[in-house]
Amino acid sequence: MAQYLVERRLMEVSKRLSKAKEELAVADEQLTALRDVAEEARVRSLVSETPLAAKESQEATRTAEAMSGARDSLALQVKRLQDEIDELLDKLLPSGP
């Protein structure tokens, strides 16, 4: 692949990586908040022992689990993009003797 094409691709992937990292940071914050909400709902459910509190606890837990899956997907995307950048950088480096 021509060097300028590799450089162009590297810039594109770098932008995507930056955006994915930002999204991952937001997802981490949201996951922390949702886990806190789920834990509070779990404690309320244990204390009140009402069907409504139990349902709220289950819903909060499901929401936190869904966000965890989304966060894991973003982390995987960041890893793949970083791997792609590493491969592109390898193509730019001159080969050994």
Beta strands, then each sheet from edge to edge (+ up, - down):
end
